[in-house]
Amino acid sequence: MLRKLFTMLPLWAAYGFGQRFEMGAEVGVPVTPAFETGSSRYGLGFGEKATSATRRYTVGPMAGLWFPHGFGVEVDALYTRLGFDHDLYQTALVTHTRVTANSWELPILGQIRFRGRSRPGPFVEAGISFRFVSGVSAISVATLSFYGPVGSSTGTTSAVLNNRSTRGAVAGVGVDLGGSFLRLRPEIRYTRWGSDRNLETGPGRSYPIPVLYSNQNQAEVLLGIVFRP
């Protein structure tokens, strides 16, 4: 076993000599909304409505490793500020809830570039992405139509965010531009997330919640600003 290991070491070293490390940042704009929203009526004076309040930007660091023959691996940590508003109507009582949170996505991507390492050219990528939510803030205010605000509450959890899918498949296409030290990589990236879990009913309620779901289809335009030490 040791003899085989020492025999392979020169081959690994020769292959590793052709690798190139890079790091930088990704900035971009989501094309699709983070949530599917709408409104619904259950009867006279009863219903609910949801609207998205997500900020439309994406930003975060990236790191990559390129191998010979145009193959590479990239890992990003992309940040988005999530938010939505939800109104619950119960005859004369309206409960308005604003939820905000920090969303981090961790795509792990395999890439293929169709030109040499130091020349511009198109590339394709595919992989898997994981997402995590932190810093949840939920503020609810109850208002009577003939009286005014009658109560409020705050919280640090949200059933909608807790039940979002945490994994998705990623695919993208872009162009690698620039020189050997600083490169720009505009791209279009698509993520297909799994469906939300157990959102047909919520805590303490026996009717469906049809107006607020995570969007399973996520498209965004990104610009990679890449440095090669």
C-alpha positions as CSV (number, residue, x, y, z in Angstrom):
1,M,0.0,0.0,0.0
2,L,2.8,2.5,0.9
3,R,4.7,1.6,-2.2
4,K,1.6,2.4,-4.3
5,L,1.1,5.7,-2.4
6,F,4.7,6.9,-3.1
7,T,4.4,5.8,-6.7
8,M,1.3,8.0,-7.2
9,L,2.7,11.1,-5.4
10,P,4.7,12.3,-8.4
11,L,1.6,12.0,-10.6
12,W,-0.5,13.9,-8.2
13,A,2.1,16.6,-7.9
14,A,2.4,16.9,-11.7
15,Y,-1.4,17.2,-12.0
16,G,-1.7,19.7,-9.1
17,F,0.9,21.9,-10.8
18,G,-1.7,22.6,-13.5
19,Q,-4.3,23.8,-11.0
20,R,-5.1,27.5,-10.4
21,F,-6.8,29.0,-7.4
22,E,-9.0,32.0,-7.7
23,M,-11.2,34.1,-5.4
24,G,-13.5,37.1,-5.6
25,A,-17.1,38.1,-5.3
26,E,-20.5,37.6,-6.9
27,V,-23.0,40.4,-7.2
28,G,-26.3,40.3,-9.0
29,V,-30.0,40.8,-9.3
30,P,-32.8,38.2,-8.9
31,V,-35.0,37.8,-11.9
32,T,-37.8,35.9,-10.1
33,P,-39.4,36.7,-6.8
34,A,-38.5,34.7,-3.7
35,F,-42.1,33.9,-2.8
36,E,-45.3,33.0,-4.7
37,T,-47.9,35.3,-3.2
38,G,-51.6,36.0,-3.6
39,S,-54.9,36.5,-1.8
40,S,-57.8,34.3,-0.8
41,R,-61.3,34.8,0.7
42,Y,-62.9,32.1,2.9
43,G,-66.3,33.8,3.5
44,L,-67.8,37.1,4.5
45,G,-65.1,39.1,6.1
46,F,-62.6,36.3,6.3
47,G,-59.5,35.9,4.1
48,E,-55.8,36.6,3.8
49,K,-53.3,38.3,1.5
50,A,-49.5,38.1,1.1
51,T,-47.0,40.2,-0.7
52,S,-43.2,39.8,-1.1
53,A,-40.8,42.4,0.5
54,T,-37.5,40.8,-0.5
55,R,-34.7,43.1,-1.5
56,R,-33.7,42.6,-5.0
57,Y,-30.0,42.0,-4.7
58,T,-27.6,39.1,-4.3
59,V,-24.0,39.5,-3.1
60,G,-21.3,37.3,-1.5
61,P,-17.8,35.8,-1.8
62,M,-16.7,33.1,-4.1
63,A,-13.7,30.8,-4.5
64,G,-12.7,28.4,-7.3
65,L,-10.1,26.0,-8.5
66,W,-9.4,25.4,-12.2
67,F,-7.8,22.3,-13.6
68,P,-6.3,21.5,-17.0
69,H,-8.5,21.1,-20.0
70,G,-11.1,23.8,-18.9
71,F,-12.6,22.0,-15.9
72,G,-13.2,23.9,-12.7
73,V,-15.0,23.9,-9.3
74,E,-16.6,27.0,-7.7
75,V,-18.1,27.5,-4.3
76,D,-20.1,30.7,-3.4
77,A,-21.7,32.1,-0.3
78,L,-24.6,34.3,-1.6
79,Y,-26.5,36.6,0.7
80,T,-30.1,37.9,0.2
81,R,-32.3,39.9,2.5
82,L,-35.7,38.1,2.5
83,G,-39.1,39.6,3.5
84,F,-42.8,39.3,3.1
85,D,-46.0,40.9,4.4
86,H,-49.0,38.8,5.5
87,D,-52.5,40.1,6.3
88,L,-55.1,37.9,8.0
89,Y,-58.7,39.2,7.9
90,Q,-61.2,38.0,10.5
91,T,-64.3,40.2,10.1
92,A,-63.4,43.5,11.7
93,L,-60.0,42.3,13.0
94,V,-57.0,42.5,10.7
95,T,-53.6,41.1,11.7
96,H,-50.7,42.4,9.7
97,T,-47.4,40.5,10.0
98,R,-44.0,41.7,8.5
99,V,-41.3,39.0,8.4
100,T,-37.7,39.6,7.5
101,A,-34.7,37.3,7.5
102,N,-31.1,36.8,6.2
103,S,-30.9,34.1,3.6
104,W,-27.5,32.4,2.7
105,E,-27.1,30.1,-0.3
106,L,-24.1,27.9,-0.8
107,P,-23.9,26.7,-4.4
108,I,-21.2,24.0,-5.2
109,L,-20.7,24.0,-8.9
110,G,-18.7,22.1,-11.5
111,Q,-17.8,24.2,-14.5
112,I,-16.5,23.7,-18.1
113,R,-14.9,26.5,-20.0
114,F,-14.5,26.3,-23.7
115,R,-11.3,28.4,-24.2
116,G,-7.8,28.5,-22.7
117,R,-7.2,29.6,-19.1
118,S,-6.1,33.2,-20.0
119,R,-8.4,33.8,-22.9
120,P,-12.1,34.9,-22.9
121,G,-14.7,32.3,-23.6
122,P,-18.1,30.9,-22.7
123,F,-18.6,28.4,-19.8
124,V,-21.4,26.2,-18.4
125,E,-21.9,25.1,-14.9
126,A,-24.1,22.7,-12.8
127,G,-24.3,21.5,-9.3
128,I,-26.2,21.7,-6.0
129,S,-27.1,24.6,-3.7
130,F,-27.9,24.7,0.0
131,R,-29.7,27.5,1.7
132,F,-29.9,28.6,5.3
133,V,-32.0,31.3,7.1
134,S,-31.0,33.3,10.1
135,G,-32.0,36.5,11.9
136,V,-35.7,36.0,11.5
137,S,-37.8,38.9,12.8
138,A,-41.6,38.7,12.8
139,I,-43.7,41.7,13.9
140,S,-47.5,41.3,14.1
141,V,-50.0,44.1,14.7
142,A,-53.7,43.5,15.3
143,T,-56.2,46.2,14.3
144,L,-59.9,46.6,14.8
145,S,-61.5,48.5,11.9
146,F,-63.7,50.6,14.3
147,Y,-61.2,51.1,17.0
148,G,-57.6,50.9,15.9
149,P,-54.5,48.9,17.0
150,V,-55.4,46.5,19.8
151,G,-52.2,44.5,20.2
152,S,-48.9,43.6,18.8
153,S,-46.3,40.8,19.2
154,T,-42.8,40.0,18.0
155,G,-41.0,36.7,17.3
156,T,-37.9,35.1,15.9
157,T,-39.5,32.2,14.0
158,S,-41.6,31.8,10.9
159,A,-43.5,28.7,9.8
160,V,-43.2,29.8,6.2
161,L,-39.4,30.1,6.4
162,N,-38.9,27.1,8.6
163,N,-40.6,24.9,6.0
164,R,-38.7,26.1,3.0
165,S,-36.7,23.5,1.0
166,T,-33.0,23.7,1.9
167,R,-31.6,22.1,-1.3
168,G,-31.8,22.7,-5.0
169,A,-30.2,21.9,-8.3
170,V,-28.3,24.6,-10.1
171,A,-27.4,25.2,-13.8
172,G,-25.9,28.3,-15.4
173,V,-24.2,29.7,-18.5
174,G,-21.9,32.7,-18.8
175,V,-18.8,34.3,-20.4
176,D,-15.3,34.5,-18.9
177,L,-13.8,37.9,-19.7
178,G,-10.6,39.7,-18.8
179,G,-6.9,39.0,-18.3
180,S,-4.8,36.6,-16.2
181,F,-5.1,38.5,-12.9
182,L,-8.6,40.2,-12.9
183,R,-11.5,38.6,-14.7
184,L,-15.2,39.4,-15.1
185,R,-17.8,36.6,-15.4
186,P,-21.3,37.7,-16.3
187,E,-23.8,34.8,-16.2
188,I,-27.4,33.7,-15.9
189,R,-28.0,31.1,-13.2
190,Y,-31.1,29.0,-12.5
191,T,-31.9,27.1,-9.4
192,R,-34.7,24.6,-8.9
193,W,-35.6,24.3,-5.3
194,G,-37.5,21.5,-3.6
195,S,-41.1,22.2,-2.6
196,D,-42.1,23.6,0.8
197,R,-42.9,21.1,3.5
198,N,-46.1,20.9,5.5
199,L,-47.6,24.3,4.6
200,E,-51.1,23.2,4.0
201,T,-52.0,24.0,7.6
202,G,-50.3,26.2,10.2
203,P,-50.1,26.1,14.0
204,G,-53.5,26.6,15.5
205,R,-55.4,26.7,12.2
206,S,-57.4,24.1,10.3
207,Y,-57.7,25.7,6.9
208,P,-55.1,25.9,4.0
209,I,-52.6,28.7,3.5
210,P,-52.7,29.1,-0.2
211,V,-51.3,32.5,-0.6
212,L,-47.6,32.3,0.4
213,Y,-45.1,29.7,-0.8
214,S,-41.4,29.8,-1.7
215,N,-40.9,30.0,-5.4
216,Q,-39.3,26.8,-6.6
217,N,-37.9,28.5,-9.7
218,Q,-35.1,30.9,-9.0
219,A,-33.3,32.8,-11.8
220,E,-30.7,35.5,-11.3
221,V,-28.2,37.5,-13.3
222,L,-24.8,37.5,-11.6
223,L,-21.5,39.2,-12.2
224,G,-18.4,37.4,-10.9
225,I,-15.4,39.7,-10.1
226,V,-12.5,37.2,-9.9
227,F,-8.9,37.6,-8.8
228,R,-6.2,35.1,-9.5
229,P,-3.3,35.4,-7.0
